[in-house]
Amino acid sequence: MTTIAVVTAGHSTPSSTHLLGERLADATLTALAGQGVRATAVFLDLRELAADLANQSLTRFAGGRLQDALDRVVQADGVIVVSPIYNGSYSGLFKLFVDALDEGTLAGRPVLLAATGGTPRHSLAIDHAMLPLFYYLKALIAPHPVFAATKDWGAAGGRLEKRVNRAARAFAELVVEARPARGGDEFQVTDFTELLG
Amino acid sequence: MQIGIYTVGDITPDPVTGRTPTEHERMLAAVALAKKAEEIGLDVFATGEHHNPPFHPSSPPTLLSFIAAQTERIILSTSTTLITTNDPVRLAEDYAVLQHLAEGRVDLILGRGNTGPVYPWFGKDIRDGIALAVENYALLRRLWREEVVTWEGRFRTPLNGFTLVPRPLDEVPPFVWHGSIRAPEIAEQAAYYGDGFFHNNIFWRLAHTQKMVNLYRQRFEHHGHGPADTAIVGLGGQFFMRPNSQDAINEFRPYFDVAPVYGHGPSLEEFTAETPLTVGSPQQVLERTLSFATLMGHYQRQLFLIDHAGLPLKTVLEQLDLLGEILPALRAGFAEGRPAHIPEAPTHASLVAARNAEPAERPVVYDEVTGSSPEAGER
């Protein structure tokens, strides 16, 4: 079974950031089904992990439910990440989660970028803030990021839905092709004779 | 089973009184702790090594030799000796001298260190951490085991015809443990040589420590040193106890809440639930500690961190008194159900005995000054 992890960093409940994550997940599962791939989505709402994330940044170990959330990203065939845009960039909570991932977790893993904001004027935050971050992490970035401003939720003609569907179709293709590693075994060992050189 | 204490050597303000101890006070407190540890019947005292404030023990061999002179029985160890940034020749010399002066009551726990700038301060690069640990230890072993060493490597100047002085006591090097929180390479290194593996086991989940220990045990067997359950495992741990558990929690909380490393983070309750820290009654400390053997298999060394986070010396000495009270029960608990084939941690005496059991491999040492050798003297 193909698994899509949906990481949303909305701070309130209900959250338009979570809602965008849901729309993208639904559209992705539909697109995958169209290609004959059965898939499920796992939602990771960072709001519920906020204290664990702050603690992890100090202690370096993932307490509470955080380890389970990190493991779900490692095991996912693709990851949808959705952050609210604050002060022109992703939120602090969002970055805490990204920083908590083990090195290499997102390398070669399909990632669909998405963000929410008050007005469409923030839409370029995906390009100037999120893109460099995920390039750095060597993620396989899907070609159509989705930004949803508050106004988009009431826009006529299903324009947001069209953008969501187009992004999901391209992302689904990456997911089918990529087959990323289900996370290396952190306890895998190199024989010592090799280490001795 | 060896039971002991290890100090990080941090100089932290006492959050209750607001007073910061001096380096001098903390150094002498370490000596007092070691003597007290021996007095209550503990087996090991170990000190950390640091080269930056707010820590005092930059020269563990000096500290430990001062303690050696004032104790008779307790084993002196390190937690940890930086195998990455120290010159292995210097380590071989320092700990050979200490081993002689302490009549063999010395072993080492090697570690890579966790303070980035220490590497450049000593002319090294942290990205070479594992490679340094591998090369430096390989050289350290040879210096202690071969009389004349000719060597060339990546990280220090070559040696041509180098002879370490003094030779290790009785030509038996100190036993070595390799410490690591999460590097499988270090568990593999310990396993390859049949050395001990030590996990500090104080900040991370027990399940993680368990995986590292299991990896070491499996590789120990793979490298032909014996069954996995006979590998030499050491664990850290930390506690704060009072006869009444609520008193322990109330007294320790102000120290925990602002402690270096985990202060201002998880609550005391979260941290005690998720890591080996135990705050409570002596009975709770006893039960939690004995549970480590259930999780990790029968092991050889248990060290406790008790003197950190600004706790005053008087309080720490009281902790040792309480530990002394549960020590017989702790030893009895560890002995219960322990199969006869599980070895004890090697000591100088046991290593000498093992070496003597294999006379063929015994090197003949010729004293150029007196013209005699120990072998000649015995006959």
Interface residues (C-beta under 8 A of the other chain):
Chain A: A54 N55 L58 T59 R60 F61 G63 G64 Q67 E186 F187 Q188 V189 T190 D191 F192 T193 L195 L196 G197
Chain B: I130 A131 V134 A138 R182 P184 E185 A187 E188 Q189 A191 Y192 F203 W204 R205 H208 K211 M212 L215 R219 H223 V261 Y262 G263 H264 G265 P266 E270 F271 E274 T275
